[in-house]
Amino acid sequence: MERLKAHVMHHDDRGTFRGIVNAYKWGEINHVSTHTGAARGNHYHLHTKELFYILSGKVKVDVKNIATGEERSFVGEAESTFIVEPGEVHTLTALEESTWLNMLSEPMDAQHPDFHKPPS
């Protein structure tokens, strides 16, 4: 998993310009809203990278690499940006009402989705 910071930030009398990410190509972009206490994810992808940009709220992020067993957890708040790599089981639990952008490196194929449940 890779945590990112804004690649550029500019303030002037019009407001703020924040560059979220200037790497990779994204094949699908989604806007997600999640109620307090609800969890999303608990899956991994074989080929797809997934970028998350928290717009509002607070979420607990749990990530486990299925190959190495390495686990990471952190709390993401507004403007937190991170990328989940293929082979990383990821679960986001809303600690309060939350919204985020979710970007996939490849569009999800409804006939052959790159969603896999973690081994038990």
VEXKE-676086 format. One record per residue: residue in one letter; x, z, y of N, C-alpha, C in turn. Coordinates in steps of 0.001 Angstrom, whole numbers, plus 500000, padded with zeros to 6 digits. Example, Ala and Ser with C-alpha at 12.3 -4.5 7.8 and 13.67 -1.06 7.14 Angstrom:
> A | 513190 | 507800 | 494310 | 512300 | 507800 | 495500 | 513200 | 507800 | 496700 $
> S | 512850 | 507080 | 497750 | 513670 | 507140 | 498940 | 512900 | 507870 | 500030 $
END
This chain:
> M | 500831 | 500000 | 498836 | 500000 | 500000 | 500000 | 500884 | 500000 | 501239 $
> E | 500436 | 499281 | 502252 | 501186 | 499169 | 503492 | 500319 | 499639 | 504655 $
> R | 500814 | 500600 | 505427 | 500106 | 501036 | 506633 | 500693 | 500279 | 507812 $
> L | 499828 | 499810 | 508706 | 500241 | 498973 | 509817 | 499931 | 499636 | 511152 $
> K | 500670 | 499220 | 512170 | 500384 | 499592 | 513554 | 500117 | 498308 | 514313 $
> A | 499459 | 498423 | 515452 | 499187 | 497249 | 516279 | 500497 | 496512 | 516555 $
> H | 500497 | 495197 | 516425 | 501726 | 494438 | 516653 | 501950 | 494173 | 518133 $
> V | 500895 | 494284 | 518943 | 501029 | 494139 | 520394 | 499909 | 494940 | 521050 $
> M | 500211 | 495501 | 522212 | 499203 | 496243 | 522962 | 499403 | 495914 | 524433 $
> H | 498317 | 495531 | 525094 | 498403 | 495193 | 526512 | 497214 | 495814 | 527235 $
> H | 497491 | 496554 | 528301 | 496445 | 497148 | 529148 | 496540 | 496529 | 530534 $
> D | 495388 | 496203 | 531115 | 495347 | 495820 | 532522 | 493979 | 496192 | 533073 $
> D | 493636 | 495727 | 534260 | 492386 | 496144 | 534883 | 491145 | 495604 | 534167 $
> R | 491314 | 494656 | 533263 | 490181 | 494136 | 532480 | 489889 | 494985 | 531264 $
> G | 490895 | 495746 | 530791 | 490734 | 496538 | 529578 | 491977 | 496465 | 528726 $
> T | 491761 | 496450 | 527416 | 492874 | 496502 | 526464 | 492806 | 495335 | 525493 $
> F | 493966 | 494782 | 525187 | 494111 | 493800 | 524109 | 494984 | 494449 | 523045 $
> R | 494455 | 494570 | 521823 | 495198 | 495179 | 520722 | 495326 | 494151 | 519615 $
> G | 496559 | 493799 | 519274 | 496804 | 492880 | 518160 | 496784 | 493663 | 516861 $
> I | 495790 | 493457 | 516039 | 495623 | 494245 | 514812 | 496655 | 493854 | 513767 $
> V | 496778 | 492565 | 513476 | 497735 | 492107 | 512468 | 498129 | 490668 | 512781 $
> N | 499399 | 490346 | 512591 | 499848 | 488972 | 512825 | 500614 | 488460 | 511607 $
> A | 500136 | 488813 | 510447 | 500746 | 488368 | 509193 | 499630 | 488026 | 508210 $
> Y | 499952 | 487226 | 507249 | 499041 | 486839 | 506179 | 497945 | 485906 | 506677 $
> K | 497251 | 485321 | 505745 | 496081 | 484502 | 506029 | 494904 | 485152 | 505324 $
> W | 493799 | 485272 | 506017 | 492634 | 485967 | 505466 | 491547 | 484967 | 505133 $
> G | 491018 | 485046 | 503907 | 490017 | 484109 | 503423 | 488594 | 484602 | 503576 $
> E | 488423 | 485890 | 503875 | 487087 | 486457 | 504030 | 487208 | 487685 | 504916 $
> I | 486268 | 487852 | 505836 | 486246 | 489018 | 506723 | 484853 | 489627 | 506662 $
> N | 484800 | 490971 | 506480 | 483526 | 491673 | 506343 | 483482 | 492866 | 507294 $
> H | 482292 | 493180 | 507776 | 482050 | 494367 | 508589 | 481268 | 495330 | 507699 $
> V | 481773 | 496560 | 507543 | 481191 | 497525 | 506605 | 480787 | 498784 | 507359 $
> S | 479592 | 499290 | 507101 | 479196 | 500599 | 507620 | 478888 | 501486 | 506418 $
> T | 479309 | 502747 | 506524 | 479184 | 503661 | 505383 | 478732 | 505029 | 505878 $
> H | 477742 | 505580 | 505192 | 477197 | 506883 | 505555 | 478108 | 508015 | 505095 $
> T | 478037 | 509124 | 505804 | 478823 | 510313 | 505485 | 478668 | 510683 | 504012 $
> G | 479786 | 510895 | 503342 | 479792 | 511298 | 501935 | 479776 | 510157 | 500940 $
> A | 479447 | 508956 | 501390 | 479400 | 507808 | 500480 | 480817 | 507278 | 500231 $
> A | 481032 | 506788 | 499009 | 482326 | 506222 | 498624 | 482161 | 504743 | 498309 $
> R | 483167 | 503970 | 498672 | 483203 | 502543 | 498348 | 484532 | 502251 | 497665 $
> G | 484497 | 501302 | 496767 | 485722 | 500887 | 496098 | 485761 | 501361 | 494667 $
> N | 486816 | 502135 | 494331 | 487125 | 502541 | 492961 | 487269 | 501310 | 492075 $
> H | 488028 | 500348 | 492585 | 488334 | 499131 | 491842 | 489701 | 498634 | 492315 $
> Y | 490182 | 497600 | 491641 | 491420 | 496954 | 492070 | 491254 | 495456 | 491912 $
> H | 492193 | 494725 | 492456 | 492195 | 493263 | 492372 | 493479 | 492825 | 491683 $
> L | 493411 | 491728 | 490962 | 494617 | 491179 | 490333 | 495394 | 490291 | 491294 $
> H | 494681 | 489606 | 492204 | 495331 | 488608 | 493058 | 495108 | 488834 | 494549 $
> T | 494099 | 489571 | 494907 | 493657 | 489664 | 496294 | 494262 | 490847 | 497031 $
> K | 494830 | 490590 | 498227 | 495227 | 491658 | 499145 | 493996 | 491991 | 499975 $
> E | 493892 | 493256 | 500381 | 492745 | 493679 | 501169 | 493226 | 494477 | 502376 $
> L | 492875 | 494011 | 503563 | 493216 | 494712 | 504786 | 491994 | 495468 | 505277 $
> F | 492205 | 496699 | 505715 | 491141 | 497517 | 506294 | 491539 | 497889 | 507709 $
> Y | 490585 | 497777 | 508637 | 490786 | 498210 | 510020 | 489596 | 499103 | 510361 $
> I | 489855 | 500397 | 510527 | 488786 | 501350 | 510789 | 488357 | 501203 | 512249 $
> L | 487085 | 500920 | 512467 | 486539 | 500772 | 513816 | 486074 | 502110 | 514377 $
> S | 485384 | 502898 | 513548 | 484877 | 504190 | 514001 | 484694 | 505104 | 512806 $
> G | 484672 | 506399 | 513085 | 484464 | 507383 | 512030 | 485771 | 507860 | 511446 $
> K | 485638 | 508425 | 510246 | 486797 | 509001 | 509561 | 486574 | 508819 | 508063 $
> V | 487588 | 508280 | 507379 | 487476 | 508032 | 505939 | 488689 | 508585 | 505199 $
> K | 488432 | 509134 | 504020 | 489526 | 509533 | 503133 | 489850 | 508317 | 502280 $
> V | 491117 | 507953 | 502244 | 491570 | 506783 | 501504 | 492425 | 507263 | 500335 $
> D | 492024 | 506899 | 499124 | 492789 | 507220 | 497914 | 493221 | 505916 | 497272 $
> V | 494516 | 505804 | 496986 | 495076 | 504590 | 496400 | 495964 | 504983 | 495224 $
> K | 495799 | 504272 | 494101 | 496652 | 504517 | 492933 | 497124 | 503177 | 492384 $
> N | 498428 | 503047 | 492213 | 499017 | 501846 | 491636 | 498859 | 501925 | 490120 $
> I | 498170 | 500950 | 489520 | 497910 | 501029 | 488078 | 499162 | 500803 | 487236 $
> A | 500173 | 500139 | 487788 | 501402 | 499882 | 487025 | 502341 | 501090 | 487036 $
> T | 502470 | 501741 | 488199 | 503440 | 502831 | 488336 | 502812 | 504219 | 488273 $
> G | 501493 | 504289 | 488504 | 500820 | 505590 | 488551 | 500981 | 506293 | 489892 $
> E | 501742 | 505704 | 490826 | 501935 | 506321 | 492142 | 500593 | 506441 | 492855 $
> E | 500345 | 507628 | 493443 | 499110 | 507885 | 494170 | 499409 | 508245 | 495613 $
> R | 498549 | 507775 | 496506 | 498641 | 508113 | 497930 | 497246 | 508402 | 498443 $
> S | 497161 | 509368 | 499349 | 495899 | 509683 | 500016 | 496201 | 509963 | 501476 $
> F | 495276 | 509576 | 502330 | 495385 | 509896 | 503747 | 494001 | 509772 | 504365 $
> V | 493871 | 510272 | 505576 | 492625 | 510140 | 506325 | 492842 | 509077 | 507386 $
> G | 491979 | 508076 | 507379 | 492022 | 507015 | 508370 | 490935 | 507226 | 509403 $
> E | 491299 | 507036 | 510668 | 490356 | 507145 | 511773 | 490380 | 505845 | 512565 $
> A | 489614 | 505794 | 513649 | 489540 | 504578 | 514464 | 490935 | 504042 | 514759 $
> E | 491094 | 502745 | 514559 | 492321 | 501981 | 514770 | 493333 | 502104 | 513633 $
> S | 493033 | 502880 | 512589 | 493904 | 502898 | 511405 | 493821 | 501532 | 510737 $
> T | 494973 | 501014 | 510338 | 495044 | 499707 | 509682 | 495933 | 499833 | 508456 $
> F | 495474 | 499314 | 507320 | 496285 | 499368 | 506109 | 495907 | 498221 | 505181 $
> I | 496856 | 497864 | 504334 | 496666 | 496787 | 503364 | 496810 | 497366 | 501970 $
> V | 495830 | 497072 | 501125 | 495878 | 497441 | 499718 | 496350 | 496206 | 498949 $
> E | 497370 | 496413 | 498127 | 497974 | 495317 | 497368 | 497250 | 495111 | 496037 $
> P | 497406 | 493932 | 495420 | 496876 | 493741 | 494075 | 497411 | 494826 | 493133 $
> G | 496559 | 495294 | 492234 | 496965 | 496330 | 491277 | 496852 | 497740 | 491810 $
> E | 496290 | 497917 | 492996 | 496105 | 499258 | 493551 | 494615 | 499608 | 493563 $
> V | 494261 | 500624 | 492776 | 492883 | 501122 | 492775 | 492677 | 501801 | 494124 $
> H | 491617 | 501449 | 494813 | 491378 | 502015 | 496140 | 489933 | 502473 | 496269 $
> T | 489795 | 503665 | 496871 | 488488 | 504252 | 497138 | 488495 | 504795 | 498561 $
> L | 487482 | 504438 | 499330 | 487309 | 504949 | 500685 | 486055 | 505810 | 500693 $
> T | 486195 | 507064 | 501078 | 485074 | 507996 | 501156 | 484859 | 508363 | 502616 $
> A | 483657 | 508126 | 503124 | 483356 | 508411 | 504526 | 483216 | 509915 | 504736 $
> L | 484065 | 510473 | 505585 | 483983 | 511888 | 505939 | 482981 | 512098 | 507067 $
> E | 482625 | 511011 | 507745 | 481558 | 510970 | 508744 | 481081 | 509529 | 508803 $
> E | 479989 | 509277 | 509507 | 479490 | 507911 | 509631 | 480654 | 507020 | 510077 $
> S | 480901 | 505936 | 509359 | 482101 | 505133 | 509603 | 481808 | 503643 | 509519 $
> T | 482577 | 502878 | 510273 | 482524 | 501420 | 510174 | 483951 | 500894 | 510138 $
> W | 484130 | 499772 | 509436 | 485445 | 499143 | 509378 | 485318 | 497657 | 509124 $
> L | 486390 | 496962 | 509441 | 486536 | 495562 | 509050 | 487335 | 495535 | 507766 $
> N | 486939 | 494655 | 506880 | 487595 | 494471 | 505590 | 487925 | 492988 | 505484 $
> M | 489203 | 492673 | 505266 | 489633 | 491280 | 505179 | 490282 | 491039 | 503829 $
> L | 489884 | 489972 | 503174 | 490408 | 489622 | 501855 | 491320 | 488409 | 501987 $
> S | 492431 | 488422 | 501266 | 493375 | 487314 | 501338 | 492798 | 486034 | 500745 $
> E | 491793 | 486180 | 499898 | 491111 | 485026 | 499304 | 489616 | 485296 | 499330 $
> P | 488795 | 484274 | 499569 | 487351 | 484497 | 499525 | 486945 | 484967 | 498128 $
> M | 485987 | 485872 | 498082 | 485514 | 486363 | 496790 | 484682 | 485267 | 496125 $
> D | 484986 | 484971 | 494894 | 484288 | 483966 | 494094 | 483194 | 484687 | 493313 $
> A | 481940 | 484409 | 493640 | 480818 | 485100 | 492997 | 480781 | 484866 | 491485 $
> Q | 481253 | 483709 | 491024 | 481260 | 483399 | 489592 | 482386 | 484111 | 488850 $
> H | 483510 | 484332 | 489530 | 484682 | 484972 | 488923 | 485312 | 485941 | 489919 $
> P | 484602 | 487037 | 490222 | 485114 | 487962 | 491242 | 486400 | 488672 | 490786 $
> D | 487302 | 488854 | 491737 | 488560 | 489561 | 491465 | 488359 | 491063 | 491706 $
> F | 487377 | 491638 | 490995 | 487083 | 493068 | 491031 | 487274 | 493604 | 489623 $
> H | 488047 | 494674 | 489491 | 488317 | 495234 | 488172 | 488222 | 496750 | 488241 $
> K | 487590 | 497345 | 487246 | 487488 | 498807 | 487170 | 488799 | 499383 | 486662 $
> P | 489182 | 500557 | 487179 | 490445 | 501165 | 486724 | 490352 | 501604 | 485277 $
> P | 491490 | 501639 | 484605 | 491495 | 502150 | 483231 | 491076 | 503610 | 483215 $
> S | 490364 | 504021 | 482185 | 489898 | 505414 | 482109 | 490989 | 506348 | 481681 $
END
